[in-house]
């Protein structure tokens, strides 16, 4: 049983996605380090929508400046 668990864990390690930084962090729009989990499809990302709303209100926090 233990060897089966170890094999499952080994398979999970091989499936990991490569590290991708958020495009907003790369472009300097925010200083909040983020990892993109949507493969740069920002329309699906709540963080992108939050930044757009803050920008529309002109309430960009000092951390993001």
C-alpha positions in Angstrom: 0.0 0.0 0.0 2.8 2.4 0.9 4.6 1.8 -2.4 1.3 2.6 -4.3 1.1 6.0 -2.4 4.7 6.8 -3.3 4.0 6.0 -7.0 1.0 8.3 -7.0 3.0 11.1 -5.4 5.7 10.6 -8.1 3.2 11.0 -10.8 1.8 14.2 -9.4 5.3 15.7 -9.3 5.7 15.1 -13.1 2.4 16.8 -13.9 3.2 20.1 -12.3 2.8 23.2 -14.4 5.8 25.4 -15.1 6.1 28.6 -13.1 4.5 31.6 -14.8 4.5 35.1 -13.3 1.5 37.3 -13.7 1.8 39.6 -16.6 0.7 42.6 -14.4 3.7 41.9 -12.1 6.1 41.5 -15.1 4.9 44.8 -16.7 5.1 46.6 -13.4 1.4 47.3 -13.1 1.5 45.8 -9.6 4.3 45.0 -7.1 2.2 42.0 -5.8 4.0 38.9 -6.9 1.5 36.5 -8.5 1.6 33.2 -10.3 -0.6 33.0 -13.4 -2.9 30.0 -13.1 -5.0 30.8 -16.2 -2.2 30.6 -18.8 -2.4 34.3 -19.5 -6.1 34.3 -20.2 -6.7 37.4 -18.0 -10.4 37.7 -18.8 -10.8 34.6 -16.5 -8.7 36.0 -13.7 -10.3 37.7 -10.6 -7.1 39.5 -9.9 -7.1 41.1 -13.3 -10.7 42.2 -12.9 -9.9 43.6 -9.5 -7.0 45.7 -10.9 -9.2 47.0 -13.7 -11.9 48.0 -11.2 -9.4 49.8 -9.0 -7.9 51.6 -12.0 -11.4 52.7 -13.1 -12.0 54.2 -9.7 -8.4 55.5 -9.7 -7.8 53.8 -6.3 -4.6 52.0 -7.1 -3.0 51.2 -3.7 0.5 52.5 -3.0 1.9 48.9 -3.1 0.8 48.7 -6.7 2.3 52.0 -7.8 
